[in-house]
Amino acid sequence: MLYKNKILVENYGKRKVTLTKINIQNEKKVVAIWLTGEEKNSMETQESLLPLYAEYKEKKYLVAVFQSGNGNLWDLTSDLLCYNRKRIPELELKKEQELLVSEPIQETALSI
């Protein structure tokens, strides 16, 4: 379920939660909430999300909140991709080494 633009998510008691975007993936049990710069700086918005967090925590969903930033998206994404491209082979090598250490040595008897 994907909602775009300004939407009313739920009416929790006296508070109304209005967000720019929320993405609920029931099959993965993930809720992604996207906040604008104005929303992330609003204490009212932050407090109004608490019941939403509680509701999905009870359902054992992961709630991820993405907040608008001030950095250059192109440069930061490029840096992240370069880092991951370098880091993934390192992690794969480490995993292989751990597997080699943890595998039991099988002895075979030779009969003459």
Residue frames relative to the residue before (quaternion, step in Angstrom):
aa qw qx qy qz dx dy dz
M 1.0000 0.0000 0.0000 0.0000 0.00 0.00 0.00
L 0.0047 -0.8119 0.5816 -0.0496 3.58 -0.68 1.07
Y 0.1039 -0.7818 0.6133 0.0441 3.53 -0.83 1.00
K 0.1211 -0.7927 0.5926 0.0758 3.58 -0.96 0.77
N 0.7723 0.3230 -0.2850 0.4668 3.52 -1.32 0.42
K 0.7039 -0.4191 0.3246 0.4728 3.57 -1.25 -0.18
I 0.0587 0.8107 -0.5767 0.0819 3.56 -0.70 1.07
L 0.3962 -0.6455 0.5848 0.2904 3.51 -1.28 0.36
V 0.2909 -0.7869 0.5209 0.1575 3.57 -0.49 1.18
E 0.7672 -0.1796 0.1770 0.5897 3.58 0.67 -1.07
N 0.3451 -0.6868 0.5897 0.2479 3.50 -1.25 0.34
Y 0.0430 -0.8219 0.5673 -0.0269 3.60 -0.07 1.29
G 0.8164 -0.1458 0.0654 0.5550 3.55 -0.24 1.24
K 0.8094 -0.2086 0.1816 0.5180 3.56 -0.72 -1.08
R 0.6699 0.5136 -0.2948 0.4478 3.57 1.23 -0.35
K 0.2060 -0.7367 0.6286 0.1402 3.51 -1.14 0.69
V 0.2533 -0.7610 0.5798 0.1436 3.57 -0.88 0.94
T 0.0072 -0.7897 0.6128 -0.0298 3.57 -0.58 1.15
L 0.0052 -0.8198 0.5704 -0.0505 3.57 -0.61 1.15
T 0.5827 -0.5716 0.4430 0.3707 3.53 -1.23 0.41
K 0.8054 -0.1202 0.1302 0.5657 3.59 0.85 -0.94
I 0.0213 0.7631 -0.6459 0.0089 3.53 -1.07 0.78
N 0.1190 -0.7801 0.6135 0.0310 3.54 -1.00 0.91
I 0.0723 -0.7974 0.5991 0.0035 3.58 -0.58 1.18
Q 0.0748 -0.7876 0.6117 -0.0006 3.55 -0.65 1.18
N 0.2490 -0.8203 0.5000 0.1230 3.54 0.01 1.33
E 0.6562 0.5293 -0.3279 0.4263 3.61 0.94 -0.78
K 0.7355 0.3617 -0.2139 0.5314 3.58 1.17 -0.58
K 0.3348 -0.7611 0.4767 0.2852 3.57 1.33 -0.20
V 0.4799 0.6308 -0.4464 0.4154 3.54 0.87 1.09
V 0.0975 -0.7495 0.6524 0.0556 3.54 -1.09 0.83
A 0.0900 -0.7868 0.6102 0.0236 3.59 -0.70 1.11
I 0.0946 -0.7856 0.6114 0.0086 3.55 -0.74 1.13
W 0.1577 -0.7907 0.5890 0.0551 3.56 -0.80 1.06
L 0.1045 -0.8135 0.5717 0.0194 3.57 -0.67 1.13
T 0.4231 -0.6653 0.5510 0.2735 3.54 -1.11 0.74
G 0.6982 -0.4420 0.3439 0.4459 3.57 -1.29 0.09
E 0.6486 0.5144 -0.3117 0.4665 3.57 1.01 -0.81
E 0.6799 0.4947 -0.2911 0.4564 3.59 0.93 -0.90
K 0.6672 0.5094 -0.3219 0.4378 3.59 0.92 -0.81
N 0.7002 0.4488 -0.2632 0.4889 3.59 1.16 -0.57
S 0.5806 0.5906 -0.3692 0.4216 3.59 1.27 -0.11
M 0.3813 -0.7265 0.5282 0.2186 3.58 -0.63 1.14
E 0.6070 0.5603 -0.3466 0.4444 3.58 1.08 -0.71
T 0.6529 0.4980 -0.3099 0.4793 3.59 0.95 -0.84
Q 0.6508 0.5244 -0.3179 0.4477 3.58 0.89 -0.92
E 0.6874 0.4751 -0.2750 0.4755 3.58 0.90 -0.94
S 0.6636 0.5205 -0.3116 0.4377 3.58 1.00 -0.77
L 0.6198 0.5504 -0.3400 0.4443 3.59 1.23 -0.36
L 0.4947 0.6971 -0.4189 0.3064 3.61 1.15 -0.45
P 0.6760 0.4645 -0.3274 0.4691 3.67 0.83 -0.77
L 0.6088 0.5468 -0.3464 0.4587 3.58 1.11 -0.67
Y 0.6309 0.5215 -0.3225 0.4754 3.58 0.99 -0.86
A 0.6709 0.5094 -0.2965 0.4500 3.57 0.87 -0.98
E 0.6387 0.5417 -0.3270 0.4379 3.58 0.94 -0.88
Y 0.7475 0.4005 -0.2283 0.4783 3.57 0.81 -0.99
K 0.5593 0.5649 -0.3952 0.4604 3.59 1.17 -0.39
E 0.6374 0.5306 -0.3129 0.4628 3.55 1.02 -0.84
K 0.6939 0.4430 -0.2595 0.5049 3.59 1.12 -0.70
K 0.4271 -0.7282 0.4205 0.3323 3.58 1.39 0.02
Y 0.3508 0.6997 -0.5211 0.3404 3.55 0.98 0.97
L 0.3899 -0.6484 0.5899 0.2822 3.54 -1.29 0.42
V 0.1389 -0.7813 0.6048 0.0667 3.58 -0.80 1.02
A 0.0587 -0.7921 0.6075 -0.0094 3.56 -0.65 1.17
V 0.1431 -0.7818 0.6042 0.0577 3.55 -0.88 1.01
F 0.1343 -0.7834 0.6055 0.0395 3.54 -0.70 1.15
Q 0.1367 -0.8132 0.5650 0.0289 3.54 -0.74 1.13
S 0.5377 -0.6201 0.4718 0.3222 3.52 -1.05 0.84
G 0.1849 -0.8032 0.5599 0.0845 3.56 -0.97 0.86
N 0.5325 -0.6368 0.4657 0.3067 3.52 -1.35 -0.08
G 0.5551 0.6437 -0.3826 0.3622 3.59 1.25 -0.24
N 0.5927 -0.5423 0.4554 0.3837 3.52 -1.36 0.16
L 0.4035 -0.7558 0.4646 0.2240 3.56 -0.40 1.25
W 0.6467 0.5322 -0.3260 0.4385 3.60 0.91 -0.86
D 0.7014 0.4682 -0.2718 0.4635 3.59 0.79 -1.01
L 0.6810 0.4943 -0.2956 0.4524 3.57 0.89 -0.91
T 0.6464 0.5029 -0.3176 0.4779 3.60 1.02 -0.75
S 0.6363 0.5264 -0.3190 0.4650 3.57 0.99 -0.82
D 0.6513 0.5103 -0.3083 0.4695 3.59 0.95 -0.87
L 0.6569 0.5112 -0.3067 0.4616 3.58 0.96 -0.86
L 0.6595 0.5016 -0.3091 0.4669 3.60 0.93 -0.84
C 0.6472 0.5093 -0.3168 0.4705 3.59 0.98 -0.80
Y 0.6416 0.5180 -0.3192 0.4670 3.56 0.96 -0.85
N 0.6795 0.4884 -0.2936 0.4621 3.60 0.86 -0.95
R 0.6256 0.5442 -0.3355 0.4472 3.59 1.02 -0.76
K 0.6794 0.4609 -0.2712 0.5025 3.57 1.10 -0.71
R 0.7097 0.5034 -0.2573 0.4203 3.56 0.92 -0.95
I 0.6098 0.5896 -0.3627 0.3860 3.62 0.96 -0.78
P 0.6744 0.4650 -0.3312 0.4682 3.68 0.78 -0.78
E 0.6111 0.5466 -0.3507 0.4526 3.61 1.07 -0.69
L 0.6747 0.4896 -0.2884 0.4711 3.58 0.95 -0.89
E 0.6369 0.5243 -0.3259 0.4619 3.58 1.03 -0.78
L 0.6454 0.5128 -0.3139 0.4711 3.59 0.98 -0.83
K 0.6431 0.5196 -0.3152 0.4659 3.57 0.96 -0.87
K 0.6532 0.5134 -0.3097 0.4624 3.58 0.95 -0.85
E 0.6414 0.5165 -0.3180 0.4699 3.59 0.98 -0.83
Q 0.6566 0.5078 -0.3099 0.4637 3.58 0.96 -0.86
E 0.6453 0.5110 -0.3202 0.4691 3.59 0.99 -0.77
L 0.6383 0.5222 -0.3232 0.4641 3.59 1.03 -0.74
L 0.6454 0.5237 -0.3189 0.4555 3.58 0.99 -0.82
V 0.6691 0.4957 -0.2916 0.4707 3.56 1.00 -0.83
S 0.7317 0.4485 -0.2432 0.4521 3.58 0.95 -0.86
E 0.5685 0.5919 -0.4011 0.4070 3.63 1.16 -0.33
P 0.4207 -0.6996 0.5083 0.2740 3.59 -0.88 0.90
I 0.4305 -0.6768 0.5344 0.2665 3.54 -1.11 0.74
Q 0.2383 -0.7759 0.5709 0.1234 3.51 -0.78 1.06
E 0.2237 -0.7693 0.5875 0.1139 3.53 -0.79 1.06
T 0.1259 -0.7754 0.6135 0.0811 3.50 -1.00 0.80
A 0.3322 -0.7393 0.5553 0.1864 3.54 -0.96 0.90
L 0.2400 -0.7538 0.5959 0.1383 3.51 -0.97 0.87
S 0.1684 -0.7763 0.5952 0.1214 3.58 -0.81 0.87
I 0.2204 -0.7793 0.5801 0.0871 3.46 -0.93 1.00
